Amino acid sequence: SQLPLVRVRVEGSGEIWAGQAVPLQVEVIVPTWFTGAPRFPEIEVTNAVTLSPEAAVNFVVQSAGKTFSAQSRRYLLFPQARGKYTVPPAKVEVTYALPDGKPSAQAILASPPVRFEARLPEGAEGAKYYVTASRFRIHQSLDRKLEGLTVGNSIIRTVSMTAEDTVGMTLPALDFDVPEGVRLYPGMP
């Protein structure tokens, strides 16, 4: 291909589920070396939450006996519902060394759009909330036994949720009903 170039791909294989972390890799490749840090875009996808939790990574690409400089950045997309998603063209600003060693003019490189489809896990249709994770645990504890309580006593109930392969913002907010005559004072999540 013609250099410099930018390419984008969804990492992994298999089905993508609504709420699942979808890794998106954006790579920029130049024919020589970078004369400044590439400026990667903020990526926004309709009906998805996008995070860019990692710094850019430098690497080299070898092709036809030649070595090229490259840099990549990984994003995490969280589709919020089932359906088809389009990641718009990623535009990366880059400068690199020309054959004489002088810096190039700033180039704005754009990738083609990337498309994927997110499915809804079986049984989640119509659910108020669901969590898509490789492992999910919920645990509760009370600060005292419930026997022998009298008017004016308090109980501290702690509910903890842990999930793997997702981020905390995808966990549901807790909502508790209390019996008549009992007051609830929720703490900060």
C-alpha positions in Angstrom: 0.0 0.0 0.0 0.9 3.6 -0.3 2.6 5.0 2.8 1.8 6.7 5.2 -1.4 4.9 6.0 -3.8 4.3 8.9 -5.7 1.1 9.4 -8.4 0.2 11.9 -9.6 -3.2 13.0 -11.8 -4.8 15.7 -9.7 -7.3 17.7 -10.8 -10.8 18.4 -13.2 -13.0 16.7 -16.7 -14.5 17.3 -19.9 -12.9 18.3 -20.1 -9.4 19.9 -22.6 -8.9 22.7 -24.3 -5.7 23.7 -22.4 -4.4 26.7 -19.2 -6.3 25.9 -15.9 -4.5 25.6 -15.0 -4.4 21.9 -11.3 -3.7 21.4 -10.6 -1.4 18.5 -7.0 -1.0 17.2 -5.9 2.1 15.3 -2.5 1.9 13.6 -0.6 4.5 11.6 2.4 3.4 9.5 5.0 5.7 7.9 7.8 4.9 5.4 10.6 6.2 7.6 10.3 7.4 11.2 8.0 9.8 13.0 9.2 13.4 13.5 6.5 14.1 16.0 3.9 12.2 17.9 0.9 11.2 15.9 -2.4 12.8 17.0 -5.0 10.0 17.4 -8.6 10.9 17.2 -11.4 10.8 19.8 -13.6 8.1 18.5 -17.4 8.4 18.9 -19.8 5.7 17.9 -23.6 6.2 18.1 -25.1 4.2 21.0 -21.8 3.1 22.3 -19.4 4.2 25.1 -15.8 4.6 23.9 -12.8 4.6 26.2 -9.1 5.1 25.3 -7.5 3.5 28.3 -4.0 2.9 26.9 -1.2 5.1 25.7 0.0 4.7 22.1 2.6 2.0 21.4 5.5 2.2 19.0 6.4 -0.8 16.8 7.9 -1.7 13.4 6.3 -3.3 10.3 8.5 -5.4 8.0 7.3 -6.0 4.4 9.2 -7.0 1.2 12.5 -6.7 3.1 11.8 -3.1 4.3 11.2 -1.8 7.8 8.6 0.9 8.5 7.8 2.8 11.7 4.3 2.4 13.2 2.3 3.5 16.2 -1.0 2.1 17.5 -3.6 3.1 20.0 -6.3 0.8 21.4 -9.8 1.9 22.2 -12.6 0.0 24.0 -16.1 0.3 22.6 -19.1 -0.8 24.7 -22.2 -1.1 22.4 -25.2 -0.3 24.5 -27.9 -2.3 22.6 -28.2 -4.9 20.0 -27.8 -3.7 16.4 -25.4 -2.6 13.7 -22.6 -0.2 14.6 -20.3 1.9 12.4 -17.0 3.3 13.6 -16.5 6.4 11.5 -13.2 6.9 9.6 -10.4 7.4 12.1 -8.4 10.6 11.1 -4.8 10.6 12.4 -2.5 13.6 12.1 1.1 12.6 11.5 4.5 14.0 10.4 7.4 11.8 9.4 10.9 12.0 7.9 11.1 12.5 4.1 13.9 10.6 2.3 16.3 13.5 2.8 15.6 13.4 6.6 13.5 16.6 6.7 10.1 16.5 8.3 7.1 16.1 6.0 4.1 18.4 6.0 1.4 17.4 8.4 -0.6 14.6 6.8 -4.2 13.8 7.9 -4.8 10.1 7.2 -8.2 8.6 7.3 -9.2 4.9 7.6 -12.3 3.4 6.0 -15.3 3.0 8.4 -15.4 -0.2 10.4 -18.7 -2.1 11.0 -19.8 -4.7 13.4 -23.0 -6.1 14.9 -23.8 -6.5 18.6 -26.2 -9.2 19.7 -28.3 -9.4 22.8 -27.7 -12.4 25.1 -30.6 -14.9 25.1 -33.0 -14.2 27.9 -32.0 -10.5 28.2 -34.8 -9.3 25.9 -37.0 -6.9 27.9 -34.7 -7.0 31.0 -34.4 -3.8 32.9 -30.6 -4.3 33.1 -28.0 -6.9 32.3 -24.3 -7.1 32.6 -22.1 -8.6 29.8 -18.9 -10.0 31.4 -16.9 -13.2 31.4 -17.4 -13.5 35.1 -19.8 -11.6 37.5 -20.2 -11.8 41.3 -22.4 -10.0 43.7 -22.0 -10.3 47.5 -23.7 -8.7 50.4 -22.8 -8.4 54.1 -24.5 -6.9 57.1 -22.7 -5.2 60.0 -24.9 -7.0 62.6 -27.3 -9.8 63.1 -31.0 -9.1 62.4 -32.3 -10.7 65.6 -33.2 -8.4 68.6 -33.5 -5.1 66.7 -35.5 -2.4 68.2 -36.9 0.9 67.0 -34.0 3.3 66.2 -31.4 0.6 65.5 -29.5 0.9 62.3 -28.1 -1.8 60.0 -25.3 -1.3 57.4 -25.8 -3.4 54.4 -22.8 -3.5 51.9 -23.4 -4.9 48.4 -20.3 -5.5 46.2 -20.3 -6.3 42.5 -17.2 -7.5 40.6 -17.1 -8.3 36.9 -14.2 -9.3 34.7 -13.6 -8.0 31.1 -15.7 -4.9 31.6 -15.4 -1.5 33.4 -17.3 -0.3 36.5 -19.5 2.1 34.6 -21.3 -0.8 33.0 -22.5 -2.2 36.4 -26.0 -1.3 37.3 -26.9 1.2 40.0 -28.5 -0.5 42.9 -32.1 0.2 43.9 -33.6 -1.1 47.1 -37.2 -1.2 48.3 -37.6 -0.9 52.1 -40.6 -1.9 54.2 -42.9 0.7 55.6 -41.5 2.4 58.7 -37.9 1.8 57.6 -35.7 4.6 56.2 -32.9 4.0 53.7 -29.8 6.2 53.6 -27.8 5.0 50.6 -24.0 5.6 50.6 -21.9 6.6 47.6 -21.5 3.8 45.1 
